[in-house]
Amino acid sequence: MKINKSLLRKSHFLGTKIRNLRKRNNLTIEDLSTRCVRLNPEAAPSVSYLSMIERGKRVPSVEMLEVIAQVFQKELDWFLDAEAEEQDLVLPKNSKGGLNGMPLEPGFLFSTDILQIAIPELLAQTGTSGRQFAQLLIRAHQEHHQNHFPELERAAEEIGLKRLPLSVEDLLQIAKQLGLTIRWYDEAPREILDELGVISQNIGTSYFTPPKTLYLNHILQQWPTRLKYELAVHIGHAVLHNKDGVKSSMAVGGAHDDIFADTGNMAPQDILHAWRDFESSFFAGALLCPKQAFRQLLERRGYEIASHLQAEVSASVAMRRMTAVSPYPHWHYFDAYSPGKLKAVYRGNGIPLPWGNMRQVTDPCQHWAVFRMFDVKDAGSSAQLSLLDVNGEPRIYCCESTKVKDLAGNNHVLCAGIDLNPAIAAQGIDAASLAMEMKARCIQYGGAASVPQSIQSTLKRVANILNINWVSRSMSKPAQLICARGGSCPRSPSCYKCSD
């Protein structure tokens, strides 16, 4: 098959364009191949060859491309690099957490060999540790799967027998049955200066040494919910990884988790150990809050944060498990330390981060509930309705936040929330128009506005369907305009000073 050299030089996005056209027209690869055969049997691509074209592994001949172009009623030049795509080259994965991707095109620049060379250089130049990069990959994987890992749920249920709640004694007995030997040690919190010069208290809480010894800090005995979580994580390592927990030391505090690990260049085992830690942490949540029993508890309690008291777990464990057990998929979860650091993030609805979780920042948008709560003196929780632009369109979010103190003595804020637009749209209501109306009202009043009665009625109906109490409660206060970055502040006047 003869390929025009000029075509070869202009075909870097060709495969992606064909794939997007095919998907927009609801055609399978078999459908497209059949259409081409009907037009020109001699030049038509086979199913396997068409698949390789879409993946950038083959470049079609001019004759073959003309047949494909005829199917979609496009000019041949449209498929070449010089012609811009009508929409994003990679469609949003709407059914997989709302995440947007980017095309790995031109394909030859994203080969395995090139990426293996470029990624370490990228990490070195940006000061990103291998551990942080691994956590970023894992978060993307977690969000793509909307926090659903049934094999880990099943493994936890087999060990915990779906009991809720589990006591410290129950977990110690499970650890003993798995052959773990418990030893206790003493270590006091210590001050650590982070990258912004902020001092926080940090403390190592547990670690495992092969072949079977688990060391627990005595301070955990004063924090039974944290003790249960750490026991559950180490049980997870024992069950899932055959006690291969050499890297599974645990710590509490405001500094980054990997201050207790090497922060140099990425080692080959970094991603494996980070993945095993994630699996064990997810396993721990599933062990302490088995899916069916915990969902029933949340349904009875209207997804109130205080449900963690009945489950006898920490608010953090309960709020993270909400994102995994709720039948509504569009959740997010943040764990923030002052002044602007996110230690734990889950974005099942693709919500833009209020800055990021790879580093601290000095000026996150203070209208995000997760940061507003730092100024609240009393404990307890607070609901907030927010308007945030995502891909140029406003979305309505609702969250419940609570201010807590970790065992090292640091205040931090936990926040669980949902994207309301899909729930509104499910009722046959134009969610985009409703969000636009609410955004305009907030702008009119300088950035925050009460929710008009007509919108309250709609949102309360949605809240009742979702059975999430704090959605209704959030409307007792003004809705807030928030932004993902200071440079895109939607308020007038802006919260940030414009640089000259």
Secondary structure, DSSP 8 states (H G I E B T S, - for coil): ----HHHHHT-TTHHHHHHHHHHHTT--HHHHHHHHHHH-TTT---HHHHHHHHTTS----HHHHHHHHHHTT--GGGGSTTS--SS-SS--BTTTTTB------SGGGGSHHHHHHHHHHHHHHHT--HHHHHHHHHHHHHHHTTT--HHHHHHHHHHHTT-SS--HHHHHHHHHHTT-EEEEE----EEEE-TTS-EEEEEEEEEEETTTEEEEEGGGGG-HHHHHHHHHHHHHHHHHHTT--TT--EEEESS-GGGGS--SS--TTHHHHHHHHHHHHHHHHHHHS-HHHHHHHHHHHTT-TTHHHHHTS-HHHHHHHHHHH-S---EEEEEEETTTEEEEEEETT----SS-SSS--S---TTSHHHHGGG--S-SEEEEEEEEEETTEEEEEEEEEEEEE-TTS-EEEEEEEEE-HHHHHTTT--HHHHHHHHHHHHHHTTSEE---HHHHHHHHHHHHHHT-HHHHHGGGS-EEE--SSGGG--SSS-SS----
